[in-house]
Amino acid sequence: VFHGRILAQRLVGRETRYEVEVKAPYRQRSPLVAREYLWVPNTCGCPPLREGGEYVLMARRHVNHEHTLNRVLLQDGGYARPWTPREARLVREAARHC
C-alpha cells in the first residue's frame, strides 16, 4: 500500500503501464523505489487513473515462475482511490494494526 502520483500512462500490448512517483509507502513486503512502473492487466482504463492525480494504491509485487519478470501489479478490482488526508489517516491507522 502506498501513496503515489501518476506521472505517465502507456499502453503496452494488452496491459497499461503507469509511471508512478512513490510519495509515501505505508505497508510493503518488498521495497519500493522513488519511481515505479505500475502495471494494470487491461487497456480499458479501469481503474481510472489520471496523469497528475494522486492515489492510495494497494498493489502487489508480481514475479513470474521463471523469475524473469518482477513488477508492481494492480489487479482488476484492486484498491485505487484518490488520495485525501482522510485516506492517508485511515491507511496509517490500519498499518499500525497489521
C-alpha positions as CSV (number, residue, x, y, z in Angstrom):
1,V,0.0,0.0,0.0
2,F,1.4,3.4,-1.0
3,H,0.6,6.9,-1.8
4,G,1.6,7.7,-5.4
5,R,1.3,10.4,-8.1
6,I,0.7,9.3,-11.7
7,L,3.4,10.7,-14.0
8,A,2.6,9.0,-17.3
9,Q,0.5,6.3,-18.9
10,R,1.3,4.0,-21.8
11,L,-0.5,1.1,-23.4
12,V,1.8,-2.0,-23.8
13,G,0.1,-4.9,-25.6
14,R,-2.9,-5.8,-23.6
15,E,-1.8,-4.0,-20.4
16,T,-1.5,-0.4,-19.2
17,R,1.7,0.8,-17.6
18,Y,1.8,3.8,-15.4
19,E,4.9,5.6,-14.2
20,V,4.3,6.5,-10.6
21,E,6.2,8.7,-8.2
22,V,6.0,6.9,-4.8
23,K,5.2,9.7,-2.3
24,A,4.8,7.5,0.8
25,P,4.9,3.7,1.3
26,Y,2.5,2.6,4.1
27,R,2.7,-1.2,4.0
28,Q,5.1,-3.2,2.0
29,R,6.7,-6.6,1.9
30,S,9.2,-5.6,-0.8
31,P,10.9,-2.3,-1.0
32,L,9.7,0.4,-3.4
33,V,11.9,2.9,-5.1
34,A,11.1,6.6,-5.7
35,R,9.6,5.9,-9.1
36,E,8.0,2.6,-10.1
37,Y,6.1,1.2,-13.0
38,L,2.6,0.2,-12.0
39,W,1.0,-2.4,-14.3
40,V,-2.7,-3.0,-14.8
41,P,-3.7,-6.1,-16.8
42,N,-6.1,-4.3,-19.1
43,T,-6.4,-1.4,-21.5
44,C,-9.9,-0.3,-20.7
45,G,-8.8,2.4,-18.2
46,C,-10.0,0.6,-15.2
47,P,-9.4,1.8,-12.6
48,P,-9.4,5.4,-13.9
49,L,-6.0,6.8,-13.0
50,R,-5.3,10.2,-14.5
51,E,-1.9,11.8,-15.1
52,G,-1.0,14.2,-12.3
53,G,-3.5,12.6,-9.9
54,E,-2.5,11.3,-6.5
55,Y,-3.9,8.0,-5.2
56,V,-3.7,5.5,-2.4
57,L,-2.8,2.2,-4.3
58,M,-2.9,-1.3,-3.0
59,A,-0.8,-3.3,-5.4
60,R,1.4,-6.4,-5.1
61,R,4.7,-7.5,-6.4
62,H,4.3,-10.0,-9.2
63,V,7.2,-12.3,-10.1
64,N,6.7,-15.0,-12.8
65,H,7.7,-18.6,-12.4
66,E,10.9,-18.1,-14.4
67,H,11.9,-15.1,-12.2
68,T,12.4,-13.0,-15.4
69,L,9.5,-10.7,-14.6
70,N,9.4,-8.6,-11.4
71,R,6.9,-5.8,-11.3
72,V,4.3,-3.9,-9.3
73,L,0.8,-5.1,-10.3
74,L,-2.6,-3.5,-9.6
75,Q,-5.1,-6.4,-10.2
76,D,-8.5,-6.0,-11.7
77,G,-10.7,-4.6,-9.0
78,G,-7.7,-3.6,-7.0
79,Y,-7.8,-0.7,-4.5
80,A,-7.0,2.6,-6.1
81,R,-8.6,5.7,-4.5
82,P,-7.9,9.4,-4.9
83,W,-5.6,10.5,-2.2
84,T,-7.1,12.7,0.5
85,P,-5.9,13.4,4.0
86,R,-8.7,11.2,5.3
87,E,-7.4,8.2,3.2
88,A,-3.9,8.8,4.5
89,R,-5.1,8.8,8.1
90,L,-7.1,5.6,7.6
91,V,-4.1,3.8,5.9
92,R,-1.7,4.9,8.7
93,E,-4.1,3.7,11.4
94,A,-4.6,0.3,9.6
95,A,-0.8,-0.1,9.1
96,R,-0.3,0.2,12.9
97,H,-2.6,-2.8,13.5
98,C,-1.3,-5.0,10.7
